[in-house]
Amino acid sequence: MICVARIIWNRVGWGKVNNKYRINDIYRILEILKSNLLDINDNVLILWNEATLPVVETKLNKVLENIHDVTAVGFDTWICGSTY
């Protein structure tokens, strides 16, 4: 699963990310994941910028099916592999 190696003060350390993609269409995420041979049935963790919100573990395909609801919860949203 793709996740950032280091997050500083709730910001992504982009210099540490090897594979970066600019996504203008949220539905392109699935295409990118498949092209990197990632399994959308893997478990992921959802984290938001608000510390009082719980971390949620679910399947990546469920996140993608409900991406608008997931991103509406907090301004910054991180989706990381559960083994990260």
N, C-alpha and C positions, 0 to 999 in steps of 0.2 A: 504494500500500500504506500502511497505517496504521502509524506508528511515532512515538515520542516525540521531540520536537525536542531535548530535553536530558535527560541522565541525570546526576545528581550523586551521587557516592559509592554507586553501584549502586542508587540509588533513582530512581524516575520523578519528574520535575518536573511534577506533575499540573496546576499552574497554567498550563503552556504547552500543554496538550492541549485542542483545541477540541471534539472529539467524544469523549464518554466514555459507556461503556455498563457497567452492572452486569450481570454474567452469572452467574446462579445455576445454570443448566443448560448444561454445556459444549457440548451439541449445538446451542445457540442461536447459536453463533459463526457457523456457515455462513449462517444467516438474516440476521444483521447484515451480514456481508460482502457478500452478494448485494444487500441493500437499499442499500448504498453503492456499488453497481456495481463491485465489486472482482472481479478475475478470479482464481479459485482455482487456475488453472494457472500463475500467475506464480511466479517464483523468489523465495524468501525466505531470510533468514539466521536461524539459531537460535543464540542466545547464552544461556549460563547464568552464574550467579553465581560459579562456581568457575573461576578464571583458568587452571587447568591443562587445562580441557576445550577441545577444538577448537570453532571456529565451524563450523557445518554449513550448506551451501547445498543446498536441495532445493525441490521444488514445494510450494506451500501446501496443495494437496489431499492430499499425502502426510503432511504434518504433521497435518492434521485427522483423517486416517484412523488415525493412531498417536498421538493427543494424550496419551493416558495414559502411554505410554512416553516421549514427549518431556518431559513435565512431571515424570516420576519421576527424571530425571537430576539435576536441581538444584532447590534451594528456589525461587530466582527464575529465571524463564524469560522471555526476550524473543524475539519473532518480529517481524522487521523486513523490509521490502522490500529486495531485494538492491541496489537503486539508492540506498538511503538513505545 
